[in-house]
Amino acid sequence: MDFTIAPPGRIPLRRRRFVLVDVPDLALLPIALPNLRSVFARAGIETRLQQQALTALA
């Protein structure tokens, strides 16, 4: 999936491909932040070729 990350009040990063990842934070964040409604984690690498290679190896 291609996304542009644009934090509020900041210049957006270049559009890049991200993949969903499973991290321990997904279990810990709701405990630390009880009002949190949803959480997702994604990882992205600088070049598309690197991302495609790691996705293929996963």
C-alpha positions in Angstrom: 0.0 0.0 0.0 1.3 3.4 -0.9 0.7 6.2 1.6 1.8 9.8 2.2 2.6 10.4 5.9 1.6 14.0 6.9 1.8 14.7 10.6 -0.3 17.8 11.6 1.6 21.0 11.2 4.6 19.3 9.4 5.7 19.0 5.8 4.5 15.6 4.5 7.1 12.9 3.8 7.5 11.6 0.2 4.9 9.0 -0.8 6.2 5.5 -0.1 5.1 1.9 0.3 4.3 0.6 3.8 3.5 -2.9 5.0 1.5 -3.8 8.1 3.6 -5.3 10.9 2.9 -7.0 14.2 4.7 -5.4 17.1 4.3 -5.7 20.9 3.2 -2.1 21.1 -0.2 -3.2 19.7 -0.8 -5.0 23.0 0.9 -2.5 25.3 -0.5 0.8 24.0 -4.2 0.1 24.9 -3.0 -0.6 28.5 -1.0 2.6 28.7 -3.7 4.7 26.9 -7.1 3.4 27.8 -9.0 6.0 25.7 -7.2 4.8 22.6 -9.7 3.6 20.0 -7.4 2.1 17.3 -3.8 1.4 16.7 -1.9 0.1 13.7 1.8 -0.2 13.0 3.5 0.0 9.6 7.0 -0.2 8.4 8.5 1.4 5.3 11.9 1.4 3.7 13.4 4.2 1.6 13.5 2.6 -1.8 10.7 0.6 -3.4 13.1 -2.2 -4.5 14.3 -2.8 -0.9 10.6 -2.9 0.3 9.6 -5.3 -2.4 12.6 -7.6 -1.6 11.8 -7.6 2.2 8.1 -8.2 1.5 9.1 -11.2 -0.7 11.4 -12.6 1.9 8.8 -12.3 4.7 
